[in-house]
Amino acid sequence: MESNYKTILVPVDGSNQSEDALAKGAQFAKNNDAHLDVLHVLSTQQYGYNYGGMVDGDVINNLVEDTTDYLNKLVDRIKKESGLDDISIHIRFGNPKTVISMEFPRDHKSDLIIIGATGMSRLQRVLEGSVSSFVDRNAKCDVMVIRTNTENKPYIPFPKD
């Protein structure tokens, strides 16, 4: 499959869905000779709620170190599995919805965003709204929402009754 996509963004949040989106994104990037940006957004809203708005430098440093370790391990695995070498990791602070759909693609000239369908619990989706839905509606570039895992089985976001 060939395309005009040269800079592909895959946001990851630690969920299985985002990691499966990354695996598919890496294969898509390799097949199209594109650069792959892997992004993790540390939500400033979340830390304000959890820490009463008071986040000191040590907490921020630990968050960035832990996230960097996670991204490096993830990218090492993806490089081995896909053979793609043109990958960069990025960490941003902010609102994941606007960073993923608007700010990062503008700054890095992303022409495709590949995102997992959901990484949130049902309660989080009700309270905050789906990041993938927001990105799909608001991004100026193309968006591919991954709804199946690497074994092409559909995700069931919450147990059926």
RABELFEN-V505834 format. One record per backbone hydrogen bond with DSSP energy under -0.5 kcal/mol. CO is the residue of the C=O (numbers start at 0). NH is the residue of the N-H. E is the energy in kcal/mol with one decimal. If there is no record, write none. Layout:
# RABELFEN-V505834
co | nh | e
CO | NH | E
CO | NH | E
This chain:
# RABELFEN-V505834
co | nh | e
5 | 34 | -3.2
6 | 110 | -2.6
6 | 111 | -1.1
7 | 36 | -3.4
8 | 113 | -2.9
9 | 38 | -1.8
14 | 18 | -1.9
15 | 19 | -2.5
16 | 20 | -2.1
17 | 21 | -1.9
18 | 22 | -2.0
19 | 23 | -2.3
20 | 24 | -2.8
21 | 25 | -2.8
22 | 26 | -1.8
23 | 27 | -2.4
24 | 28 | -2.7
25 | 29 | -2.5
26 | 30 | -2.6
27 | 31 | -1.2
28 | 33 | -2.6
29 | 32 | -1.1
34 | 7 | -3.1
34 | 36 | -0.5
35 | 37 | -0.5
35 | 87 | -2.4
36 | 9 | -2.9
36 | 38 | -0.6
37 | 89 | -2.3
38 | 11 | -3.1
39 | 41 | -0.6
39 | 91 | -2.1
40 | 42 | -0.8
41 | 93 | -2.0
42 | 46 | -1.5
43 | 47 | -1.7
44 | 48 | -2.0
45 | 49 | -2.5
46 | 50 | -2.0
46 | 52 | -0.5
47 | 52 | -1.4
48 | 51 | -0.7
50 | 53 | -1.9
52 | 54 | -0.8
53 | 55 | -0.5
55 | 59 | -2.0
56 | 60 | -2.8
57 | 61 | -2.5
58 | 62 | -2.5
59 | 63 | -2.6
60 | 64 | -2.6
61 | 65 | -2.8
62 | 66 | -2.4
63 | 67 | -2.6
64 | 68 | -2.4
65 | 69 | -2.3
66 | 70 | -2.8
67 | 71 | -2.7
68 | 72 | -2.4
69 | 73 | -2.4
70 | 74 | -2.9
71 | 75 | -2.5
72 | 76 | -2.1
73 | 77 | -2.4
74 | 78 | -2.8
75 | 79 | -2.0
76 | 80 | -2.5
77 | 81 | -2.9
78 | 82 | -2.2
84 | 86 | -2.1
85 | 35 | -2.6
87 | 37 | -3.2
89 | 39 | -2.2
91 | 41 | -3.3
93 | 43 | -0.9
93 | 95 | -0.6
94 | 98 | -2.7
95 | 99 | -2.4
96 | 100 | -2.0
97 | 101 | -2.1
97 | 102 | -2.2
98 | 103 | -2.7
100 | 139 | -0.7
101 | 105 | -1.7
102 | 106 | -2.4
103 | 107 | -2.4
104 | 108 | -0.9
104 | 109 | -1.2
110 | 141 | -1.1
111 | 8 | -2.9
112 | 114 | -0.6
112 | 143 | -3.3
114 | 145 | -2.9
120 | 124 | -2.3
121 | 125 | -1.9
122 | 126 | -2.6
123 | 127 | -3.3
123 | 128 | -0.7
124 | 128 | -1.5
129 | 133 | -1.9
130 | 134 | -2.9
131 | 135 | -2.5
132 | 136 | -1.9
133 | 137 | -2.1
134 | 138 | -2.4
141 | 112 | -2.1
142 | 144 | -0.5
143 | 114 | -2.5
143 | 145 | -0.6
144 | 146 | -0.6
145 | 116 | -2.3
146 | 154 | -1.9
148 | 151 | -2.5
152 | 148 | -1.9
154 | 156 | -0.6
